[in-house]
Amino acid sequence: MKAFLVANPKGGSGKSTLATNLAGYFASKRHEVMLGDIDRQQSSREWLAIRPFALPSIDTWEIGADNISRPPKGTSHVVLDTPAGLHGKMLDKVLKLSTRVIVPVQPSMFDMLATRHFLTELLSEKAVRKGRADVAVIGMRVDARTRAAGELERFFATFELPVLAYLRDTQVYVQAAGAGMTIFDLPPSRAERDLEQWRAIIEWAEAE
């Protein structure tokens, strides 16, 4: 079973957008996908509730801050959405479920400051140090023409971590989420640029 932890201590960093779309990709490939949500806002779980029945299935299981249980047997892919402020014992618990960690970061000073402390803690965790959980970062809502995009690139360069993608700032994700969908459920022509940006993320996610 492959288990992906999507984490950042900063609220509004794009965790739920990344988690739902990653689950949507695996579902589009007909994998047995579980999307877990331990965020108090339950954004991913509420999104699942409006997902059209006709789309590729994404399930969930009973999970919460005090009940970090393993997903049901037979699950091939797990994506876990996490709350803001994730650290300490809670971080250790969710890492025990995870084989890969994706940290989304928006190009703002506050996001980068919060993420720097989190990445330092994350990289010191035993599961990461022992190679049991691989870590990568993704830029979220990035406009390549801005100074902020350059600052985010320089921030990432201070860590020896793979930078999988810089996802553009677009309403495509917002509109898809509002319909219980992902970019992988849309007509390819509507999400062509976004699907191309996801290519490296998918390669990393699919790698053994």
BAFI-3210 file (N, C-alpha, C; in Angstrom, 3 decimals, decimal comma, padded with zeros to 6 digits):
// residues 208
n [1|2|3|4|5|6|7|8|9|10|11|12|13|14|15|16|17|18|19|20|21|22|23|24|25|26|27|28|29|30|31|32|33|34|35|36|37|38|39|40|41|42|43|44|45|46|47|48|49|50|51|52|53|54|55|56|57|58|59|60|61|62|63|64|65|66|67|68|69|70|71|72|73|74|75|76|77|78|79|80|81|82|83|84|85|86|87|88|89|90|91|92|93|94|95|96|97|98|99|100|101|102|103|104|105|106|107|108|109|110|111|112|113|114|115|116|117|118|119|120|121|122|123|124|125|126|127|128|129|130|131|132|133|134|135|136|137|138|139|140|141|142|143|144|145|146|147|148|149|150|151|152|153|154|155|156|157|158|159|160|161|162|163|164|165|166|167|168|169|170|171|172|173|174|175|176|177|178|179|180|181|182|183|184|185|186|187|188|189|190|191|192|193|194|195|196|197|198|199|200|201|202|203|204|205|206|207|208]
n.u [000,839|000,554|001,037|000,224|001,091|-000,167|000,950|001,297|001,987|000,704|-002,406|-004,571|-002,736|-003,049|-003,421|-005,772|-006,639|-004,481|-004,487|-007,057|-006,947|-004,756|-005,749|-007,817|-006,408|-005,317|-007,699|-008,696|-007,142|-008,186|-007,483|-007,720|-008,705|-008,273|-009,246|-008,202|-009,026|-007,937|-008,244|-009,833|-011,667|-012,554|-012,543|-011,825|-013,352|-015,954|-015,925|-015,841|-018,434|-019,984|-019,153|-019,826|-021,611|-021,132|-018,497|-015,021|-014,417|-013,736|-012,995|-013,459|-012,433|-013,152|-011,603|-009,650|-008,369|-007,818|-007,859|-006,017|-006,240|-005,459|-006,149|-008,778|-008,230|-007,043|-006,927|-005,198|-004,023|-003,468|-004,399|-003,716|-005,130|-004,260|-004,336|-003,869|-001,034|000,147|002,300|004,829|003,656|001,384|002,279|004,204|002,528|000,960|002,966|003,686|001,808|002,473|004,153|005,135|005,642|004,147|004,678|002,908|003,426|002,731|003,595|004,376|005,604|004,790|003,900|006,251|007,945|006,576|006,666|009,385|010,187|008,590|009,526|012,110|011,577|010,197|012,141|013,786|012,444|012,183|011,147|011,584|014,348|015,301|014,611|012,093|009,987|009,577|010,181|008,804|008,387|005,936|005,109|002,382|-000,356|001,099|002,402|004,434|005,512|005,925|007,697|007,470|007,329|009,957|011,177|010,072|011,204|013,902|013,707|013,005|015,396|017,054|016,712|017,481|015,602|013,297|011,677|008,618|006,729|005,431|002,463|-000,002|-001,863|-005,151|-008,632|-009,570|-009,110|-010,690|-013,292|-013,620|-013,441|-015,726|-017,685|-017,307|-015,248|-012,066|-009,097|-008,568|-010,936|-012,063|-012,743|-009,952|-009,118|-009,944|-008,389|-005,785|-003,271|-002,894|-002,841|-000,470|001,329|001,133|002,515|005,175|004,653|003,030|004,802|006,655|004,960|004,195|006,527|008,571]
n.v [-001,192|002,194|005,204|008,524|011,465|014,629|017,644|020,654|023,187|025,586|027,144|027,180|026,574|024,978|022,296|020,608|020,905|019,748|017,160|016,105|016,137|014,471|012,051|011,863|011,405|008,806|007,396|007,699|005,916|003,585|002,522|001,226|003,528|005,500|008,372|010,138|012,313|014,404|016,939|019,489|021,062|019,390|019,447|017,828|015,538|016,567|017,339|014,833|014,040|015,400|014,422|013,261|010,250|008,816|009,193|008,016|005,964|007,189|006,505|006,766|006,482|005,919|008,267|010,344|013,069|011,848|009,261|007,757|005,615|002,699|002,373|000,385|-003,140|-004,144|-001,739|000,158|002,627|005,446|008,679|011,268|013,987|016,778|018,731|022,314|023,434|021,009|018,945|017,561|014,885|014,224|014,543|012,534|010,299|010,298|010,020|007,398|006,065|006,624|006,579|008,410|011,938|014,979|018,377|021,194|024,562|027,996|030,998|033,087|035,264|034,593|031,961|030,674|031,131|029,717|027,172|026,621|026,078|023,833|021,984|021,596|020,289|018,068|016,754|015,854|013,822|010,382|008,484|009,720|010,220|007,604|006,785|005,741|007,255|009,275|012,669|015,500|018,701|021,147|023,943|026,104|027,750|029,537|032,262|032,539|034,879|036,651|038,340|037,023|034,351|033,809|034,128|031,995|029,880|030,237|029,789|027,056|026,050|026,052|023,716|020,274|018,833|017,195|019,239|019,093|020,392|023,555|024,691|026,399|029,446|029,211|029,176|026,742|024,579|025,401|025,499|022,832|021,516|022,530|021,084|018,593|017,328|016,548|017,729|015,605|014,516|016,186|017,264|016,686|018,888|021,094|021,171|021,131|022,537|022,281|019,518|018,933|020,201|018,508|016,274|015,604|015,267|013,008|011,114|010,924|010,015|007,555|006,145|003,418]
n.w [000,000|-000,864|000,803|001,176|002,722|003,117|004,068|005,981|008,294|008,070|007,692|004,835|002,855|000,690|001,043|001,024|-001,614|-002,978|-001,848|-002,539|-005,336|-005,838|-004,854|-006,668|-009,046|-008,611|-008,365|-010,936|-012,258|-011,500|-009,035|-005,652|-003,643|-000,739|000,981|003,607|006,375|008,804|009,555|011,411|010,038|008,082|005,265|003,029|003,505|003,372|000,734|-000,496|000,058|-001,779|-004,153|-007,391|-007,985|-010,309|-010,985|-010,838|-008,007|-004,742|-001,498|002,128|005,590|009,066|010,897|012,986|015,017|017,448|016,764|014,926|012,864|010,894|007,359|005,747|004,934|001,724|000,529|-001,854|-002,291|-000,286|000,720|002,856|004,361|006,314|009,429|010,062|011,950|012,506|014,325|016,531|018,605|017,105|014,451|014,427|014,716|012,307|010,444|010,788|009,351|006,790|003,594|001,896|001,851|001,107|000,845|000,502|-000,551|-000,476|-002,313|-000,279|002,301|004,925|004,662|003,870|006,084|008,133|007,025|006,895|009,579|009,992|008,045|008,992|011,417|010,402|008,809|010,782|011,942|012,869|011,029|008,597|008,626|008,653|006,184|005,678|004,915|002,208|001,274|-000,388|-002,044|-003,127|-005,060|-004,646|-006,221|-007,894|-009,670|-012,236|-013,185|-011,175|-008,466|-006,079|-006,825|-007,561|-005,079|-003,706|-005,104|-004,437|-001,712|-001,630|-002,573|-000,411|000,896|000,646|-001,124|-003,349|-005,711|-006,867|-008,497|-009,692|-009,184|-011,004|-010,345|-010,544|-011,498|-012,202|-010,450|-008,291|-009,369|-010,159|-007,663|-006,419|-007,628|-006,710|-007,977|-009,629|-011,351|-012,918|-013,571|-015,351|-018,770|-020,873|-022,439|-021,015|-018,758|-019,586|-019,271|-016,545|-016,105|-017,390|-015,675|-013,541|-014,259|-013,342|-010,625|-010,656|-011,723|-009,617|-007,606|-008,586|-008,751|-007,678]
ca.u [000,000|001,231|000,311|000,739|000,726|-000,107|001,081|001,917|001,361|000,009|-003,722|-004,719|-001,546|-003,405|-003,379|-006,957|-006,603|-003,486|-004,911|-008,200|-006,540|-003,907|-006,674|-008,539|-005,553|-005,271|-009,025|-008,840|-006,406|-008,961|-006,904|-008,581|-008,196|-008,891|-008,865|-008,430|-009,033|-007,897|-008,409|-011,116|-012,580|-013,082|-012,774|-011,754|-014,492|-017,129|-015,798|-016,252|-019,883|-020,642|-018,566|-020,824|-021,500|-020,681|-017,049|-014,217|-014,686|-012,770|-013,659|-012,789|-012,640|-013,271|-010,281|-009,718|-007,155|-007,574|-008,056|-005,228|-006,298|-005,052|-007,285|-009,191|-007,434|-007,424|-006,643|-003,914|-003,460|-004,056|-003,988|-004,136|-005,170|-003,928|-004,707|-002,843|-000,428|000,596|003,657|004,964|003,140|000,467|003,105|004,792|001,465|000,574|004,112|003,692|000,900|002,823|005,378|005,613|005,110|004,164|004,484|002,564|003,828|002,367|004,685|004,228|006,575|004,260|003,894|007,624|008,449|005,955|007,105|010,796|010,218|007,967|010,426|013,214|011,061|009,863|013,359|014,426|011,632|012,850|010,661|012,223|015,794|015,567|014,231|010,804|009,045|010,228|009,575|008,941|007,638|005,231|004,653|000,951|-000,887|002,302|002,458|005,864|005,954|006,034|008,882|007,193|007,665|011,408|011,503|009,714|012,225|015,108|013,402|013,123|016,800|017,760|016,498|017,839|014,371|012,764|010,581|007,889|006,003|004,887|001,119|-000,438|-003,025|-006,217|-009,963|-009,906|-009,176|-011,826|-014,526|-013,699|-013,737|-017,105|-018,547|-016,878|-014,396|-010,657|-008,710|-008,510|-012,307|-012,483|-012,277|-008,531|-008,911|-010,222|-007,342|-004,556|-002,077|-002,748|-002,431|000,951|002,076|001,074|003,261|006,283|004,063|002,574|005,985|007,191|003,996|004,123|007,838|008,698]
ca.v [000,000|003,476|006,153|009,861|012,454|016,006|018,357|021,956|023,733|026,837|027,023|027,787|026,342|024,177|020,872|019,881|020,895|018,766|015,820|015,622|015,884|013,280|010,923|011,792|010,760|007,367|006,856|007,648|004,726|002,456|001,972|001,251|004,747|006,031|009,741|010,383|013,733|014,635|018,373|019,792|021,629|018,257|019,892|016,697|014,652|017,234|017,249|013,481|013,925|015,945|013,837|012,511|008,797|008,257|009,368|006,967|005,942|007,516|006,233|007,244|005,615|006,684|008,703|011,648|013,458|010,897|007,924|007,643|004,191|002,316|002,175|-001,021|-004,035|-004,092|-000,399|000,192|003,970|006,286|010,084|011,778|015,444|017,041|020,071|023,320|023,239|019,627|018,815|016,723|013,516|014,024|014,342|011,200|009,306|010,217|009,522|005,936|005,568|007,216|006,198|009,615|013,183|016,116|019,637|022,304|025,870|029,133|031,979|034,252|035,265|033,897|030,529|030,171|031,123|028,600|025,912|026,374|025,402|022,518|021,092|021,254|019,256|016,879|016,064|015,260|012,694|009,101|007,837|010,377|009,986|006,202|006,508|005,053|008,205|010,245|014,000|016,389|019,956|021,640|025,326|026,199|029,053|030,285|033,011|032,545|036,226|037,511|038,267|036,014|033,036|033,679|033,958|030,623|029,013|030,357|029,125|025,612|025,715|025,925|022,352|019,249|018,079|017,338|020,181|018,348|021,246|024,848|024,681|027,766|030,004|029,133|028,822|025,372|023,761|025,865|025,076|021,377|021,142|022,891|020,054|017,282|016,742|016,911|018,022|014,335|014,199|017,169|017,025|017,050|020,209|022,128|021,191|020,717|023,127|021,755|018,116|018,947|020,542|017,364|015,129|015,231|014,779|011,637|010,251|010,704|009,228|006,202|005,485|002,408]
ca.w [000,000|-000,887|001,650|000,964|003,726|002,622|005,345|006,162|009,498|007,746|007,100|003,517|002,030|-000,479|001,384|000,570|-003,079|-003,384|-001,412|-003,319|-006,718|-005,856|-004,741|-007,933|-010,043|-008,352|-008,677|-012,395|-012,693|-010,966|-007,812|-004,467|-003,020|000,477|001,307|005,027|006,721|010,245|009,769|012,049|009,051|007,314|003,891|002,101|003,758|002,832|-000,722|-000,871|000,184|-002,965|-005,360|-008,161|-007,893|-011,584|-011,136|-010,193|-006,573|-003,690|-000,224|003,325|006,738|010,306|011,335|013,635|015,739|018,527|016,232|013,705|012,563|009,548|006,447|005,604|004,094|000,324|000,025|-002,558|-002,194|000,757|000,763|004,161|004,504|007,718|009,898|010,347|013,263|012,687|014,846|017,730|018,648|015,993|013,268|014,557|014,472|010,898|009,689|010,881|008,319|005,497|002,892|001,226|002,404|000,185|001,560|-000,397|-000,028|-001,304|-002,394|000,590|003,391|006,089|004,358|003,857|007,457|008,847|006,432|007,236|010,881|009,842|007,315|009,891|012,323|009,611|008,387|011,961|012,387|012,659|009,812|007,459|008,731|008,348|004,796|005,569|004,317|001,330|001,364|-001,542|-001,899|-004,313|-005,004|-004,903|-006,640|-008,276|-010,919|-012,536|-013,572|-010,002|-007,616|-005,051|-007,379|-007,443|-003,667|-003,344|-005,699|-003,604|-000,442|-001,841|-002,817|000,875|001,368|-000,338|-001,338|-004,701|-005,968|-007,888|-009,439|-009,291|-009,750|-011,287|-009,666|-011,537|-011,008|-012,612|-009,232|-007,486|-010,027|-010,088|-006,273|-006,126|-008,203|-006,211|-009,008|-009,678|-012,729|-013,642|-013,956|-016,343|-020,140|-020,951|-023,038|-020,026|-017,727|-020,271|-018,646|-015,184|-016,224|-017,739|-014,467|-012,635|-014,800|-012,449|-009,372|-010,911|-011,854|-008,275|-006,850|-009,138|-008,659|-006,616]
c.u [000,877|000,401|000,987|000,186|000,898|-000,132|001,776|001,238|000,539|-001,358|-003,773|-003,551|-001,843|-003,416|-004,563|-007,028|-005,654|-003,948|-006,045|-007,798|-005,606|-004,767|-007,442|-007,719|-005,545|-006,615|-009,221|-008,115|-007,008|-008,277|-007,948|-008,074|-009,003|-008,341|-009,225|-008,314|-009,040|-007,918|-009,779|-012,135|-013,204|-013,381|-012,785|-012,949|-015,785|-017,113|-016,226|-017,772|-020,617|-020,075|-019,612|-020,559|-020,891|-019,170|-016,294|-014,262|-013,471|-013,507|-012,892|-013,024|-012,668|-011,881|-010,420|-008,445|-006,800|-007,693|-007,341|-005,128|-005,875|-006,285|-007,603|-008,244|-007,949|-007,196|-005,271|-003,220|-004,220|-003,505|-004,568|-003,999|-005,044|-004,259|-003,534|-002,288|000,065|002,051|003,660|004,405|002,196|001,228|003,715|003,762|001,147|001,733|004,183|002,769|001,422|004,123|005,972|004,914|005,236|003,825|004,161|002,897|003,386|003,481|004,402|005,218|006,082|004,247|005,305|008,223|007,892|006,477|008,557|010,909|009,662|008,903|011,611|012,789|010,806|011,107|014,111|013,653|012,296|012,437|011,306|013,725|016,169|015,142|012,913|009,727|009,830|009,465|009,832|008,093|007,010|004,851|003,194|000,558|000,252|002,101|003,933|006,396|006,247|007,353|008,707|007,538|009,168|011,840|011,178|010,753|013,509|014,909|013,559|014,578|017,592|017,578|016,882|016,655|013,925|011,617|009,804|007,225|005,731|003,512|000,589|-001,666|-004,159|-007,535|-010,363|-010,040|-010,411|-013,139|-014,703|-014,091|-015,182|-018,111|-018,175|-015,945|-012,933|-010,314|-008,662|-009,902|-012,807|-012,080|-010,830|-008,279|-009,116|-009,093|-005,973|-003,299|-001,818|-002,306|-000,952|001,798|002,111|001,952|004,371|005,771|003,664|003,760|006,576|006,263|003,966|005,438|007,875|009,735]
c.v [001,246|004,477|007,515|010,805|013,844|016,919|019,699|022,580|024,993|026,545|027,706|027,580|025,531|022,687|020,092|019,822|019,820|017,351|015,282|015,313|014,685|012,028|010,743|011,152|009,246|006,708|006,724|006,457|003,448|001,757|002,009|002,379|005,124|007,427|010,004|011,860|013,884|016,125|018,637|020,350|020,558|018,626|018,729|015,766|015,263|017,225|015,864|013,337|014,478|015,364|013,007|011,011|008,192|008,362|008,215|007,093|006,324|007,338|006,871|006,244|006,476|006,998|010,083|011,908|012,468|009,446|007,800|006,171|003,921|002,117|000,697|-001,825|-003,968|-002,734|-000,393|001,540|004,773|007,706|010,665|013,295|015,771|018,473|021,035|023,051|021,835|019,610|017,804|015,322|013,223|013,774|012,948|010,115|009,170|009,741|007,997|005,297|005,834|006,666|007,393|010,837|014,273|017,373|020,728|023,640|026,964|030,185|033,241|034,140|034,443|032,383|029,960|030,120|029,938|027,265|025,595|025,624|023,984|021,546|020,673|020,157|017,953|016,074|015,441|014,053|011,370|008,439|008,420|010,105|008,567|005,813|005,779|005,948|009,232|011,565|014,779|017,635|020,351|023,102|025,400|027,629|030,009|030,977|033,233|033,931|037,116|037,333|037,184|034,616|032,781|033,457|032,550|029,636|029,052|029,691|027,617|025,183|025,566|024,542|021,370|018,302|018,224|018,340|019,610|019,240|022,603|024,945|026,103|028,154|030,090|028,745|027,399|024,463|024,117|025,359|023,564|020,935|021,427|021,897|018,659|016,556|017,136|017,244|016,753|013,834|015,119|016,723|017,489|018,441|021,332|022,261|020,853|021,249|022,529|020,292|018,022|019,264|019,381|016,190|014,665|014,715|013,318|010,684|009,928|009,800|007,776|005,432|004,506|002,848]
c.w [000,000|-000,104|001,575|002,018|003,124|003,838|005,203|007,371|009,247|007,145|005,743|002,588|000,773|-000,217|000,803|-000,956|-003,573|-003,048|-002,272|-004,761|-006,836|-005,749|-006,045|-009,035|-009,850|-008,678|-010,188|-012,995|-012,106|-009,798|-006,696|-003,556|-001,778|000,725|002,760|005,347|008,242|010,573|010,384|011,059|008,167|005,851|002,902|002,269|003,205|001,306|-001,210|-000,869|-001,037|-004,263|-006,101|-008,158|-009,159|-011,782|-010,464|-008,671|-005,726|-002,370|000,926|004,441|007,984|010,847|011,959|014,404|016,846|018,063|014,894|013,339|011,126|008,670|006,291|004,718|002,659|-000,301|-000,650|-002,416|-001,149|000,608|002,045|004,201|005,992|008,126|009,954|011,747|013,529|013,174|015,993|017,594|017,496|014,691|013,279|014,247|012,991|010,021|009,724|009,854|006,913|004,922|002,153|001,805|001,356|000,970|000,544|000,246|-001,003|-001,264|-001,590|001,739|004,566|005,876|004,423|005,258|008,236|008,339|006,766|008,564|010,767|009,127|008,172|010,858|011,574|009,253|009,557|012,489|011,996|011,358|008,564|007,469|008,334|006,934|004,631|004,967|003,503|001,375|000,081|-001,301|-003,225|-004,085|-005,425|-005,266|-007,013|-009,631|-011,223|-012,860|-012,371|-009,256|-006,551|-005,538|-007,284|-006,008|-003,197|-003,892|-004,880|-002,247|-000,574|-001,996|-001,522|001,492|000,269|-000,517|-002,787|-004,740|-007,146|-008,931|-008,816|-009,957|-009,878|-010,469|-010,676|-010,883|-011,395|-011,391|-008,401|-008,069|-009,983|-008,677|-005,921|-006,664|-007,721|-007,162|-008,804|-011,122|-013,572|-014,043|-015,061|-017,750|-020,264|-021,505|-022,022|-019,006|-018,315|-019,589|-017,265|-015,194|-016,572|-016,505|-013,480|-013,085|-013,847|-011,106|-009,530|-011,030|-010,494|-007,468|-007,304|-008,997|-007,499|-005,585]
res [m|k|a|f|l|v|a|n|p|k|g|g|s|g|k|s|t|l|a|t|n|l|a|g|y|f|a|s|k|r|h|e|v|m|l|g|d|i|d|r|q|q|s|s|r|e|w|l|a|i|r|p|f|a|l|p|s|i|d|t|w|e|i|g|a|d|n|i|s|r|p|p|k|g|t|s|h|v|v|l|d|t|p|a|g|l|h|g|k|m|l|d|k|v|l|k|l|s|t|r|v|i|v|p|v|q|p|s|m|f|d|m|l|a|t|r|h|f|l|t|e|l|l|s|e|k|a|v|r|k|g|r|a|d|v|a|v|i|g|m|r|v|d|a|r|t|r|a|a|g|e|l|e|r|f|f|a|t|f|e|l|p|v|l|a|y|l|r|d|t|q|v|y|v|q|a|a|g|a|g|m|t|i|f|d|l|p|p|s|r|a|e|r|d|l|e|q|w|r|a|i|i|e|w|a|e|a|e]
***
